[in-house]
Amino acid sequence: MTVEEIKAEAAKLPPDDRFAIAKWIEGSEDVRALQREELIRQIQHGIEQADRGELLEADEVFARLRAGRHAHS
């Protein structure tokens, strides 16, 4: 079964079941390791941007954070 087939089948499940599957996947050690690796890559990318002087003003950072928070509500 492909990932796309699994996603299609999972989409047919009730929300509570999809939530249980998500929690099960999040608890998987290999998935957590991949999440850590991705976080490290993102942090390194940010450090490299900062080293090149590609920085944002604080007001813009907070505006983006507020906008992101409202986008998810």
KOLGU-4560 file (N, C-alpha, C; in nm, 3 decimals, padded with zeros to 5 digits):
<recs>
<n_xx: 00.085 n_yy: -00.117 n_zz: 00.000 ca_xx: 00.000 ca_yy: 00.000 ca_zz: 00.000 c_xx: 00.090 c_yy: 00.124 c_zz: 00.000 mol: A seq: 1 type: MET>
<n_xx: 00.056 n_yy: 00.223 n_zz: -00.083 ca_xx: 00.136 ca_yy: 00.345 ca_zz: -00.090 c_xx: 00.093 c_yy: 00.443 c_zz: 00.019 mol: A seq: 2 type: THR>
<n_xx: 00.176 n_yy: 00.543 n_zz: 00.041 ca_xx: 00.143 ca_yy: 00.647 ca_zz: 00.138 c_xx: 00.014 c_yy: 00.718 c_zz: 00.097 mol: A seq: 3 type: VAL>
<n_xx: 00.001 n_yy: 00.745 n_zz: -00.031 ca_xx: -00.120 ca_yy: 00.813 ca_zz: -00.080 c_xx: -00.245 c_yy: 00.728 c_zz: -00.055 mol: A seq: 4 type: GLU>
<n_xx: -00.234 n_yy: 00.598 n_zz: -00.073 ca_xx: -00.348 ca_yy: 00.509 ca_zz: -00.047 c_xx: -00.382 c_yy: 00.508 c_zz: 00.102 mol: A seq: 5 type: GLU>
<n_xx: -00.279 n_yy: 00.506 n_zz: 00.186 ca_xx: -00.302 ca_yy: 00.509 ca_zz: 00.330 c_xx: -00.370 c_yy: 00.639 c_zz: 00.370 mol: A seq: 6 type: ILE>
<n_xx: -00.322 n_yy: 00.752 n_zz: 00.315 ca_xx: -00.383 ca_yy: 00.882 ca_zz: 00.344 c_xx: -00.530 c_yy: 00.883 c_zz: 00.302 mol: A seq: 7 type: LYS>
<n_xx: -00.559 n_yy: 00.829 n_zz: 00.184 ca_xx: -00.696 ca_yy: 00.826 ca_zz: 00.133 c_xx: -00.786 c_yy: 00.743 c_zz: 00.225 mol: A seq: 8 type: ALA>
<n_xx: -00.736 n_yy: 00.630 n_zz: 00.270 ca_xx: -00.815 ca_yy: 00.546 ca_zz: 00.361 c_xx: -00.832 c_yy: 00.613 c_zz: 00.497 mol: A seq: 9 type: GLU>
<n_xx: -00.726 n_yy: 00.675 n_zz: 00.547 ca_xx: -00.734 ca_yy: 00.743 ca_zz: 00.677 c_xx: -00.832 c_yy: 00.858 c_zz: 00.672 mol: A seq: 10 type: ALA>
<n_xx: -00.841 n_yy: 00.924 n_zz: 00.558 ca_xx: -00.934 ca_yy: 01.037 ca_zz: 00.544 c_xx: -01.079 c_yy: 00.993 c_zz: 00.559 mol: A seq: 11 type: ALA>
<n_xx: -01.106 n_yy: 00.867 n_zz: 00.538 ca_xx: -01.242 ca_yy: 00.813 ca_zz: 00.551 c_xx: -01.279 c_yy: 00.785 c_zz: 00.696 mol: A seq: 12 type: LYS>
<n_xx: -01.181 n_yy: 00.784 n_zz: 00.785 ca_xx: -01.205 ca_yy: 00.753 ca_zz: 00.926 c_xx: -01.267 c_yy: 00.871 c_zz: 00.999 mol: A seq: 13 type: LEU>
<n_xx: -01.338 n_yy: 00.843 n_zz: 01.108 ca_xx: -01.388 ca_yy: 00.952 ca_zz: 01.191 c_xx: -01.271 c_yy: 01.030 c_zz: 01.253 mol: A seq: 14 type: PRO>
<n_xx: -01.293 n_yy: 01.158 n_zz: 01.284 ca_xx: -01.185 ca_yy: 01.241 ca_zz: 01.339 c_xx: -01.115 c_yy: 01.180 c_zz: 01.460 mol: A seq: 15 type: PRO>
<n_xx: -01.189 n_yy: 01.119 n_zz: 01.551 ca_xx: -01.126 ca_yy: 01.059 ca_zz: 01.670 c_xx: -01.027 c_yy: 00.950 c_zz: 01.633 mol: A seq: 16 type: ASP>
<n_xx: -01.061 n_yy: 00.870 n_zz: 01.532 ca_xx: -00.971 ca_yy: 00.764 ca_zz: 01.488 c_xx: -00.847 c_yy: 00.822 c_zz: 01.421 mol: A seq: 17 type: ASP>
<n_xx: -00.865 n_yy: 00.926 n_zz: 01.338 ca_xx: -00.750 ca_yy: 00.991 ca_zz: 01.274 c_xx: -00.658 c_yy: 01.052 c_zz: 01.379 mol: A seq: 18 type: ARG>
<n_xx: -00.718 n_yy: 01.110 n_zz: 01.484 ca_xx: -00.640 ca_yy: 01.168 ca_zz: 01.592 c_xx: -00.559 c_yy: 01.059 c_zz: 01.663 mol: A seq: 19 type: PHE>
<n_xx: -00.620 n_yy: 00.945 n_zz: 01.687 ca_xx: -00.551 ca_yy: 00.834 ca_zz: 01.753 c_xx: -00.433 c_yy: 00.786 c_zz: 01.667 mol: A seq: 20 type: ALA>
<n_xx: -00.453 n_yy: 00.780 n_zz: 01.537 ca_xx: -00.345 ca_yy: 00.739 ca_zz: 01.447 c_xx: -00.232 c_yy: 00.842 c_zz: 01.451 mol: A seq: 21 type: ILE>
<n_xx: -00.267 n_yy: 00.970 n_zz: 01.449 ca_xx: -00.166 ca_yy: 01.076 ca_zz: 01.454 c_xx: -00.084 c_yy: 01.067 c_zz: 01.583 mol: A seq: 22 type: ALA>
<n_xx: -00.150 n_yy: 01.044 n_zz: 01.694 ca_xx: -00.079 ca_yy: 01.032 ca_zz: 01.822 c_xx: 00.012 c_yy: 00.909 c_zz: 01.821 mol: A seq: 23 type: LYS>
<n_xx: -00.035 n_yy: 00.801 n_zz: 01.762 ca_xx: 00.046 ca_yy: 00.680 ca_zz: 01.753 c_xx: 00.172 c_yy: 00.705 c_zz: 01.669 mol: A seq: 24 type: TRP>
<n_xx: 00.155 n_yy: 00.774 n_zz: 01.556 ca_xx: 00.270 ca_yy: 00.804 ca_zz: 01.470 c_xx: 00.366 c_yy: 00.898 c_zz: 01.541 mol: A seq: 25 type: ILE>
<n_xx: 00.314 n_yy: 01.002 n_zz: 01.606 ca_xx: 00.398 ca_yy: 01.097 ca_zz: 01.678 c_xx: 00.481 c_yy: 01.029 c_zz: 01.787 mol: A seq: 26 type: GLU>
<n_xx: 00.428 n_yy: 00.924 n_zz: 01.845 ca_xx: 00.497 ca_yy: 00.854 ca_zz: 01.952 c_xx: 00.605 c_yy: 00.759 c_zz: 01.904 mol: A seq: 27 type: GLY>
<n_xx: 00.612 n_yy: 00.739 n_zz: 01.774 ca_xx: 00.710 ca_yy: 00.647 ca_zz: 01.717 c_xx: 00.850 c_yy: 00.709 c_zz: 01.726 mol: A seq: 28 type: SER>
<n_xx: 00.944 n_yy: 00.633 n_zz: 01.779 ca_xx: 01.080 ca_yy: 00.683 ca_zz: 01.798 c_xx: 01.144 c_yy: 00.725 c_zz: 01.666 mol: A seq: 29 type: GLU>
<n_xx: 01.124 n_yy: 00.647 n_zz: 01.559 ca_xx: 01.186 ca_yy: 00.685 ca_zz: 01.432 c_xx: 01.126 c_yy: 00.813 c_zz: 01.376 mol: A seq: 30 type: ASP>
<n_xx: 00.997 n_yy: 00.835 n_zz: 01.397 ca_xx: 00.935 ca_yy: 00.960 ca_zz: 01.353 c_xx: 00.988 c_yy: 01.077 c_zz: 01.436 mol: A seq: 31 type: VAL>
<n_xx: 01.003 n_yy: 01.057 n_zz: 01.565 ca_xx: 01.059 ca_yy: 01.164 ca_zz: 01.650 c_xx: 01.202 c_yy: 01.196 c_zz: 01.609 mol: A seq: 32 type: ARG>
<n_xx: 01.279 n_yy: 01.096 n_zz: 01.571 ca_xx: 01.416 ca_yy: 01.119 ca_zz: 01.526 c_xx: 01.416 c_yy: 01.203 c_zz: 01.398 mol: A seq: 33 type: ALA>
<n_xx: 01.326 n_yy: 01.172 n_zz: 01.307 ca_xx: 01.316 ca_yy: 01.251 ca_zz: 01.183 c_xx: 01.274 c_yy: 01.394 c_zz: 01.213 mol: A seq: 34 type: LEU>
<n_xx: 01.183 n_yy: 01.412 n_zz: 01.309 ca_xx: 01.140 ca_yy: 01.547 ca_zz: 01.347 c_xx: 01.258 c_yy: 01.626 c_zz: 01.405 mol: A seq: 35 type: GLN>
<n_xx: 01.339 n_yy: 01.561 n_zz: 01.490 ca_xx: 01.457 ca_yy: 01.627 ca_zz: 01.546 c_xx: 01.555 c_yy: 01.667 c_zz: 01.436 mol: A seq: 36 type: ARG>
<n_xx: 01.578 n_yy: 01.577 n_zz: 01.341 ca_xx: 01.669 ca_yy: 01.607 ca_zz: 01.230 c_xx: 01.619 c_yy: 01.726 c_zz: 01.149 mol: A seq: 37 type: GLU>
<n_xx: 01.489 n_yy: 01.731 n_zz: 01.123 ca_xx: 01.431 ca_yy: 01.843 ca_zz: 01.049 c_xx: 01.445 c_yy: 01.973 c_zz: 01.127 mol: A seq: 38 type: GLU>
<n_xx: 01.423 n_yy: 01.969 n_zz: 01.257 ca_xx: 01.438 ca_yy: 02.088 ca_zz: 01.340 c_xx: 01.583 c_yy: 02.137 c_zz: 01.336 mol: A seq: 39 type: LEU>
<n_xx: 01.677 n_yy: 02.046 n_zz: 01.345 ca_xx: 01.819 ca_yy: 02.084 ca_zz: 01.339 c_xx: 01.851 c_yy: 02.149 c_zz: 01.205 mol: A seq: 40 type: ILE>
<n_xx: 01.798 n_yy: 02.093 n_zz: 01.095 ca_xx: 01.820 ca_yy: 02.153 ca_zz: 00.962 c_xx: 01.763 c_yy: 02.294 c_zz: 00.956 mol: A seq: 41 type: ARG>
<n_xx: 01.641 n_yy: 02.314 n_zz: 01.011 ca_xx: 01.579 ca_yy: 02.446 ca_zz: 01.009 c_xx: 01.658 c_yy: 02.546 c_zz: 01.093 mol: A seq: 42 type: GLN>
<n_xx: 01.705 n_yy: 02.503 n_zz: 01.207 ca_xx: 01.785 ca_yy: 02.592 ca_zz: 01.292 c_xx: 01.915 c_yy: 02.628 c_zz: 01.221 mol: A seq: 43 type: ILE>
<n_xx: 01.980 n_yy: 02.530 n_zz: 01.161 ca_xx: 02.105 ca_yy: 02.556 ca_zz: 01.089 c_xx: 02.080 c_yy: 02.654 c_zz: 00.975 mol: A seq: 44 type: GLN>
<n_xx: 01.971 n_yy: 02.638 n_zz: 00.905 ca_xx: 01.936 ca_yy: 02.729 ca_zz: 00.795 c_xx: 01.920 c_yy: 02.871 c_zz: 00.849 mol: A seq: 45 type: HIS>
<n_xx: 01.852 n_yy: 02.886 n_zz: 00.963 ca_xx: 01.836 ca_yy: 03.017 ca_zz: 01.025 c_xx: 01.968 c_yy: 03.078 c_zz: 01.068 mol: A seq: 46 type: GLY>
<n_xx: 02.056 n_yy: 02.997 n_zz: 01.121 ca_xx: 02.189 ca_yy: 03.046 ca_zz: 01.161 c_xx: 02.265 c_yy: 03.096 c_zz: 01.039 mol: A seq: 47 type: ILE>
<n_xx: 02.258 n_yy: 03.019 n_zz: 00.931 ca_xx: 02.327 ca_yy: 03.060 ca_zz: 00.808 c_xx: 02.270 c_yy: 03.190 c_zz: 00.754 mol: A seq: 48 type: GLU>
<n_xx: 02.137 n_yy: 03.207 n_zz: 00.759 ca_xx: 02.076 ca_yy: 03.332 ca_zz: 00.716 c_xx: 02.125 c_yy: 03.448 c_zz: 00.803 mol: A seq: 49 type: GLN>
<n_xx: 02.128 n_yy: 03.427 n_zz: 00.932 ca_xx: 02.173 ca_yy: 03.532 ca_zz: 01.024 c_xx: 02.319 c_yy: 03.567 c_zz: 00.998 mol: A seq: 50 type: ALA>
<n_xx: 02.401 n_yy: 03.466 n_zz: 00.972 ca_xx: 02.543 ca_yy: 03.491 ca_zz: 00.942 c_xx: 02.560 c_yy: 03.576 c_zz: 00.816 mol: A seq: 51 type: ASP>
<n_xx: 02.467 n_yy: 03.562 n_zz: 00.722 ca_xx: 02.472 ca_yy: 03.641 ca_zz: 00.598 c_xx: 02.407 c_yy: 03.779 c_zz: 00.617 mol: A seq: 52 type: ARG>
<n_xx: 02.353 n_yy: 03.804 n_zz: 00.737 ca_xx: 02.288 ca_yy: 03.932 ca_zz: 00.763 c_xx: 02.144 c_yy: 03.938 c_zz: 00.719 mol: A seq: 53 type: GLY>
<n_xx: 02.085 n_yy: 03.824 n_zz: 00.687 ca_xx: 01.946 ca_yy: 03.818 ca_zz: 00.643 c_xx: 01.856 c_yy: 03.809 c_zz: 00.766 mol: A seq: 54 type: GLU>
<n_xx: 01.837 n_yy: 03.923 n_zz: 00.831 ca_xx: 01.761 ca_yy: 03.928 ca_zz: 00.955 c_xx: 01.634 c_yy: 04.009 c_zz: 00.935 mol: A seq: 55 type: LEU>
<n_xx: 01.537 n_yy: 03.988 n_zz: 01.022 ca_xx: 01.412 ca_yy: 04.064 ca_zz: 01.020 c_xx: 01.408 c_yy: 04.155 c_zz: 01.142 mol: A seq: 56 type: LEU>
<n_xx: 01.340 n_yy: 04.267 n_zz: 01.124 ca_xx: 01.316 ca_yy: 04.356 ca_zz: 01.238 c_xx: 01.219 c_yy: 04.286 c_zz: 01.333 mol: A seq: 57 type: GLU>
<n_xx: 01.231 n_yy: 04.315 n_zz: 01.461 ca_xx: 01.147 ca_yy: 04.250 ca_zz: 01.563 c_xx: 00.999 c_yy: 04.271 c_zz: 01.534 mol: A seq: 58 type: ALA>
<n_xx: 00.961 n_yy: 04.392 n_zz: 01.492 ca_xx: 00.819 ca_yy: 04.419 ca_zz: 01.463 c_xx: 00.764 c_yy: 04.325 c_zz: 01.356 mol: A seq: 59 type: ASP>
<n_xx: 00.845 n_yy: 04.298 n_zz: 01.254 ca_xx: 00.800 ca_yy: 04.208 ca_zz: 01.148 c_xx: 00.788 c_yy: 04.065 c_zz: 01.199 mol: A seq: 60 type: GLU>
<n_xx: 00.881 n_yy: 04.022 n_zz: 01.283 ca_xx: 00.876 ca_yy: 03.888 ca_zz: 01.340 c_xx: 00.748 c_yy: 03.870 c_zz: 01.418 mol: A seq: 61 type: VAL>
<n_xx: 00.717 n_yy: 03.966 n_zz: 01.506 ca_xx: 00.597 ca_yy: 03.954 ca_zz: 01.588 c_xx: 00.470 c_yy: 03.964 c_zz: 01.504 mol: A seq: 62 type: PHE>
<n_xx: 00.471 n_yy: 04.044 n_zz: 01.399 ca_xx: 00.355 ca_yy: 04.053 ca_zz: 01.309 c_xx: 00.331 c_yy: 03.919 c_zz: 01.241 mol: A seq: 63 type: ALA>
<n_xx: 00.440 n_yy: 03.855 n_zz: 01.199 ca_xx: 00.426 ca_yy: 03.723 ca_zz: 01.134 c_xx: 00.376 c_yy: 03.619 c_zz: 01.234 mol: A seq: 64 type: ARG>
<n_xx: 00.424 n_yy: 03.625 n_zz: 01.356 ca_xx: 00.378 ca_yy: 03.530 ca_zz: 01.457 c_xx: 00.229 c_yy: 03.549 c_zz: 01.484 mol: A seq: 65 type: LEU>
<n_xx: 00.187 n_yy: 03.676 n_zz: 01.498 ca_xx: 00.045 ca_yy: 03.703 ca_zz: 01.521 c_xx: -00.039 c_yy: 03.657 c_zz: 01.404 mol: A seq: 66 type: ARG>
<n_xx: 00.007 n_yy: 03.683 n_zz: 01.282 ca_xx: -00.067 ca_yy: 03.642 ca_zz: 01.162 c_xx: -00.079 c_yy: 03.491 c_zz: 01.155 mol: A seq: 67 type: ALA>
<n_xx: 00.027 n_yy: 03.420 n_zz: 01.190 ca_xx: 00.024 ca_yy: 03.273 ca_zz: 01.189 c_xx: -00.071 c_yy: 03.218 c_zz: 01.292 mol: A seq: 68 type: GLY>
<n_xx: -00.074 n_yy: 03.282 n_zz: 01.407 ca_xx: -00.162 ca_yy: 03.237 ca_zz: 01.514 c_xx: -00.308 c_yy: 03.255 c_zz: 01.472 mol: A seq: 69 type: ARG>
<n_xx: -00.338 n_yy: 03.365 n_zz: 01.404 ca_xx: -00.475 ca_yy: 03.390 ca_zz: 01.361 c_xx: -00.514 c_yy: 03.301 c_zz: 01.243 mol: A seq: 70 type: HIS>
<n_xx: -00.417 n_yy: 03.262 n_zz: 01.164 ca_xx: -00.445 ca_yy: 03.175 ca_zz: 01.050 c_xx: -00.489 c_yy: 03.037 c_zz: 01.095 mol: A seq: 71 type: ALA>
<n_xx: -00.446 n_yy: 02.997 n_zz: 01.217 ca_xx: -00.479 ca_yy: 02.863 ca_zz: 01.267 c_xx: -00.602 c_yy: 02.863 c_zz: 01.357 mol: A seq: 72 type: HIS>
<n_xx: -00.660 n_yy: 02.981 n_zz: 01.384 ca_xx: -00.777 ca_yy: 02.984 ca_zz: 01.474 c_xx: -00.906 c_yy: 02.970 c_zz: 01.397 mol: A seq: 73 type: SER>
</recs>
